[in-house]
Amino acid sequence: MKSKKILDTVIEKIIFCCGILAIVFVVLIFGFLLKESFSFFKDYGIINFVTGKLWYPTSAPPRFGILSLMAGSFFVTLGAAAVAIPLGVMAALYIAEVAPVSIRDFLKSGVELLAAIPSVVIGFIGMVTLVPLVRTVFDLPTGLTAFAGSIMLGFMALPTIVSISEDAIRAVPWNYKEGALALGATRWQTMYRIVLPAALPGIIAAVMLGLGRVIGETMAVMMITGNAAQIPAGIFEPVRTMTATIAAEMGETVKGSMHYRSLFSIGVILFMITFCINFIADLFLHRMKR
């Protein structure tokens, strides 16, 4: 009995240390990004950096405005949300409430397998199949657009949205459903008016976490969005995201140069955006648990 208690204490301490280390690593990463970008913000100005429309880091004089990159990330994320949210929530509702027990686990496992596909493979599939289709169907000069990137990223966000939304829907107390059915509500009315509102905090958290992955995605958007650093007039134009800019240009810069430090500055902005998204999702998850 005493040895079991000692073992439980040791395991508890190990888990506690792992949690502290995770926080320390995040703080160290953010500190490293700030260290590399501080001198850039001091020399160029954070206002000019965030509101500038031109990204020409090798011109004379260089331009380091990331408004076009932020707009590209926004367009791709918005399009991915339009694809992933309705599909993800409906799939989660079907798996949790409609699908027979014999195929429920099979369907959920199949959806979650999408998360195991490397992003470069998804980008390649989109480049050889979706991009030519978008160009032909919409009669565009090129299919490398924000629209193509949005569709592929929407499917990449589906596993997160479906999995967490399904858990939130199944966590709704059964007596809520029994009460609605006893009052004469149909099965669809019960799902729409009772189950979905009760599971809404968890569904919102799932959506936020899925969009967090979309914003942080690199390879797929770099391959199929066109990589044009411009503020797009619509979703059918080429764009460049912040993540794709870092991945495409980091290997070509001189260490310690203005261009080098500007890429770390993009990383700081991206870190803050993703942190806010995950923080909001965490708030909704805690609300769901209460």
C-alpha positions as CSV (number, residue, x, y, z in Angstrom):
1,M,0.0,0.0,0.0
2,K,2.8,2.4,0.9
3,S,4.7,1.6,-2.3
4,K,1.6,2.2,-4.4
5,K,1.2,5.6,-2.7
6,I,4.8,6.5,-3.4
7,L,4.3,5.4,-7.1
8,D,1.2,7.6,-7.4
9,T,3.2,10.6,-5.9
10,V,6.1,10.1,-8.4
11,I,3.7,9.8,-11.4
12,E,1.9,12.9,-10.2
13,K,5.1,14.9,-9.9
14,I,6.2,13.7,-13.4
15,I,2.9,14.8,-14.9
16,F,3.2,18.2,-13.1
17,C,6.8,18.7,-14.4
18,C,5.7,17.8,-18.0
19,G,2.9,20.5,-17.7
20,I,5.4,23.1,-16.4
21,L,7.9,22.2,-19.2
22,A,5.2,22.7,-21.8
23,I,4.5,26.2,-20.5
24,V,8.3,26.9,-20.3
25,F,8.8,25.8,-23.9
26,V,6.1,28.1,-25.1
27,V,7.5,31.1,-23.2
28,L,11.0,30.3,-24.5
29,I,9.8,30.2,-28.1
30,F,7.9,33.4,-27.8
31,G,10.9,35.0,-26.1
32,F,13.2,33.8,-28.9
33,L,10.9,35.3,-31.5
34,L,10.8,38.6,-29.6
35,K,14.5,38.7,-29.2
36,E,15.0,38.3,-33.0
37,S,12.3,40.8,-34.0
38,F,12.8,43.5,-31.4
39,S,15.5,45.4,-33.3
40,F,13.4,45.1,-36.5
41,F,10.3,46.7,-34.8
42,K,12.6,49.4,-33.3
43,D,14.2,50.3,-36.7
44,Y,11.2,49.8,-39.1
45,G,8.3,50.5,-36.7
46,I,5.5,48.1,-35.8
47,I,2.8,50.3,-37.3
48,N,4.5,50.5,-40.7
49,F,5.1,46.8,-40.5
50,V,1.4,45.9,-39.8
51,T,-0.3,48.5,-42.0
52,G,2.1,48.5,-45.0
53,K,0.6,47.1,-48.2
54,L,3.9,46.2,-50.0
55,W,6.1,43.2,-49.3
56,Y,9.3,43.8,-51.3
57,P,12.1,42.8,-48.9
58,T,14.8,42.8,-51.5
59,S,14.0,46.1,-53.2
60,A,15.8,49.4,-52.7
61,P,14.6,50.6,-50.3
62,P,13.0,47.4,-48.9
63,R,9.3,47.3,-48.1
64,F,8.2,45.2,-45.2
65,G,4.4,45.7,-45.1
66,I,2.5,42.5,-44.1
67,L,-1.0,43.8,-44.7
68,S,-1.2,41.8,-48.0
69,L,0.1,38.7,-46.2
70,M,-2.5,39.1,-43.4
71,A,-5.2,39.6,-46.0
72,G,-4.1,36.4,-47.8
73,S,-4.3,34.5,-44.5
74,F,-7.7,36.0,-43.7
75,F,-9.1,35.1,-47.1
76,V,-7.9,31.5,-46.9
77,T,-9.1,31.1,-43.4
78,L,-12.5,32.5,-44.1
79,G,-12.9,30.2,-47.1
80,A,-11.8,27.2,-45.1
81,A,-14.2,28.1,-42.4
82,A,-17.1,28.2,-44.9
83,V,-16.1,24.7,-46.0
84,A,-15.2,23.1,-42.7
85,I,-17.8,24.4,-40.2
86,P,-21.0,23.2,-41.9
87,L,-19.5,19.9,-43.0
88,G,-17.8,19.3,-39.7
89,V,-20.8,20.1,-37.5
90,M,-23.2,18.1,-39.7
91,A,-20.8,15.1,-39.7
92,A,-20.4,15.3,-36.0
93,L,-24.2,15.4,-35.5
94,Y,-24.7,12.4,-37.8
95,I,-22.0,10.4,-36.0
96,A,-23.2,11.2,-32.5
97,E,-27.0,11.1,-33.0
98,V,-28.0,9.4,-36.3
99,A,-25.4,6.8,-37.3
100,P,-26.0,3.2,-36.2
101,V,-23.8,2.0,-33.4
102,S,-22.2,-0.6,-35.7
103,I,-20.7,2.0,-38.0
104,R,-20.3,5.0,-35.6
105,D,-16.7,4.1,-34.5
106,F,-15.8,3.3,-38.0
107,L,-16.9,6.7,-39.3
108,K,-15.2,8.6,-36.5
109,S,-11.9,6.7,-37.1
110,G,-12.2,7.3,-40.8
111,V,-12.6,11.1,-40.2
112,E,-9.7,11.2,-37.8
113,L,-7.5,9.4,-40.3
114,L,-7.6,12.6,-42.4
115,A,-5.4,14.2,-39.7
116,A,-2.7,11.7,-40.4
117,I,-2.2,12.7,-44.0
118,P,0.9,15.0,-44.3
119,S,0.1,18.5,-45.4
120,V,2.5,18.3,-48.3
121,V,0.6,15.3,-49.7
122,I,-2.7,17.3,-49.4
123,G,-1.0,20.2,-51.2
124,F,0.2,17.9,-53.9
125,I,-3.2,16.4,-54.4
126,G,-4.8,19.8,-54.6
127,M,-2.1,21.0,-57.1
128,V,-2.7,18.2,-59.6
129,T,-6.5,17.8,-59.2
130,L,-8.2,20.8,-57.6
131,V,-6.2,23.6,-59.2
132,P,-6.8,22.6,-62.8
133,L,-10.5,22.0,-62.0
134,V,-10.9,25.5,-60.5
135,R,-9.1,27.1,-63.5
136,T,-11.4,25.3,-65.9
137,V,-14.7,25.6,-64.1
138,F,-14.4,29.3,-63.2
139,D,-12.5,30.2,-66.4
140,L,-9.5,31.7,-64.6
141,P,-6.0,32.5,-65.8
142,T,-4.7,30.3,-63.0
143,G,-6.2,27.9,-60.5
144,L,-3.6,28.8,-57.9
145,T,-6.0,30.9,-55.9
146,A,-7.3,31.5,-52.3
147,F,-10.4,29.5,-53.3
148,A,-8.3,26.3,-54.0
149,G,-6.4,26.8,-50.8
150,S,-9.6,27.3,-48.8
151,I,-11.1,24.0,-50.0
152,M,-8.0,22.0,-49.2
153,L,-7.5,23.6,-45.8
154,G,-11.2,23.2,-45.0
155,F,-10.7,19.4,-45.3
156,M,-7.6,19.6,-43.2
157,A,-9.6,21.3,-40.4
158,L,-12.4,18.7,-40.5
159,P,-10.9,16.1,-38.2
160,T,-10.5,18.6,-35.4
161,I,-13.9,20.0,-35.8
162,V,-15.7,16.7,-36.2
163,S,-13.9,15.0,-33.3
164,I,-14.4,17.7,-30.7
165,S,-17.9,18.6,-31.8
166,E,-18.9,14.9,-31.6
167,D,-17.6,14.7,-28.1
168,A,-19.5,17.8,-27.1
169,I,-22.7,16.5,-28.7
170,R,-22.4,13.2,-26.9
171,A,-21.8,15.0,-23.6
172,V,-25.3,16.5,-23.7
173,P,-27.3,14.8,-20.9
174,W,-29.7,12.2,-22.1
175,N,-32.6,13.6,-20.0
176,Y,-32.5,16.8,-22.2
177,K,-33.4,14.6,-25.2
178,E,-35.9,12.5,-23.3
179,G,-37.7,15.7,-22.2
180,A,-37.9,17.0,-25.7
181,L,-39.2,13.7,-27.1
182,A,-41.7,13.4,-24.3
183,L,-43.1,16.8,-25.2
184,G,-43.7,15.7,-28.8
185,A,-40.6,17.0,-30.5
186,T,-39.4,15.0,-33.5
187,R,-35.9,13.6,-33.6
188,W,-34.7,16.4,-35.9
189,Q,-36.3,19.1,-33.7
190,T,-34.6,17.6,-30.7
191,M,-31.2,17.7,-32.4
192,Y,-31.7,21.2,-33.8
193,R,-33.4,22.9,-30.8
194,I,-32.0,21.0,-27.8
195,V,-28.8,19.1,-28.6
196,L,-27.0,21.7,-30.7
197,P,-27.6,24.7,-28.4
198,A,-26.5,22.6,-25.4
199,A,-23.3,21.5,-27.2
200,L,-22.6,25.0,-28.6
201,P,-19.7,25.9,-26.4
202,G,-17.9,22.7,-27.4
203,I,-18.7,23.2,-31.0
204,I,-17.4,26.7,-30.9
205,A,-14.2,25.5,-29.3
206,A,-13.8,22.8,-32.0
207,V,-14.2,25.5,-34.7
208,M,-11.6,27.8,-33.1
209,L,-9.1,24.9,-32.8
210,G,-9.7,23.9,-36.4
211,L,-9.2,27.5,-37.6
212,G,-6.1,27.6,-35.5
213,R,-4.7,24.8,-37.6
214,V,-5.7,26.5,-40.8
215,I,-3.9,29.7,-39.9
216,G,-0.8,27.9,-39.0
217,E,-0.7,25.6,-42.1
218,T,2.3,26.1,-44.4
219,M,3.0,23.6,-47.1
220,A,-0.4,23.2,-48.5
221,V,-1.1,26.9,-48.9
222,M,2.4,27.5,-50.3
223,M,1.7,25.0,-53.0
224,I,-1.8,25.9,-54.2
225,T,-2.5,29.6,-53.4
226,G,-0.2,31.2,-55.9
227,N,2.2,33.0,-53.5
228,A,1.3,36.5,-54.8
229,A,2.0,39.1,-52.1
230,Q,-1.0,41.3,-52.9
231,I,-4.2,42.3,-51.3
232,P,-6.7,40.2,-53.2
233,A,-9.9,41.7,-54.6
234,G,-11.7,38.3,-54.2
235,I,-11.2,34.7,-53.3
236,F,-10.5,33.7,-56.9
237,E,-7.1,35.5,-56.9
238,P,-3.7,34.3,-55.9
239,V,-2.6,35.1,-52.4
240,R,0.3,34.6,-50.0
241,T,-0.1,33.8,-46.4
242,M,2.2,34.7,-43.5
243,T,3.3,31.1,-42.9
244,A,4.1,30.6,-46.6
245,T,6.2,33.7,-46.6
246,I,8.3,32.5,-43.7
247,A,8.8,29.0,-45.3
248,A,9.6,30.4,-48.7
249,E,12.1,33.1,-47.8
250,M,13.8,32.0,-44.6
251,G,16.4,29.9,-46.5
252,E,17.3,32.8,-48.8
253,T,18.0,35.5,-46.2
254,V,21.3,36.6,-44.7
255,K,21.3,35.8,-41.0
256,G,21.0,39.0,-38.9
257,S,19.8,41.1,-41.9
258,M,16.6,43.3,-41.9
259,H,14.9,40.7,-44.1
260,Y,15.9,37.9,-41.7
261,R,14.5,39.8,-38.7
262,S,11.3,40.7,-40.5
263,L,10.5,37.0,-40.9
264,F,10.8,36.5,-37.2
265,S,8.5,39.5,-36.8
266,I,5.9,37.8,-38.9
267,G,6.3,34.8,-36.6
268,V,5.5,37.1,-33.6
269,I,2.3,38.3,-35.2
270,L,1.3,34.8,-36.2
271,F,2.1,33.5,-32.7
272,M,-0.1,36.2,-31.1
273,I,-3.0,35.4,-33.5
274,T,-2.9,31.7,-32.9
275,F,-2.5,32.2,-29.1
276,C,-5.6,34.3,-29.1
277,I,-7.6,31.7,-31.1
278,N,-6.5,28.9,-28.8
279,F,-7.2,31.0,-25.7
280,I,-10.7,31.6,-26.9
281,A,-11.2,28.0,-27.7
282,D,-9.9,27.0,-24.2
283,L,-12.5,29.4,-22.6
284,F,-15.3,27.7,-24.4
285,L,-14.0,24.2,-23.5
286,H,-14.0,25.1,-19.9
287,R,-17.5,26.5,-20.2
288,M,-18.6,23.2,-21.7
289,K,-17.1,21.3,-18.8
290,R,-18.9,23.4,-16.3
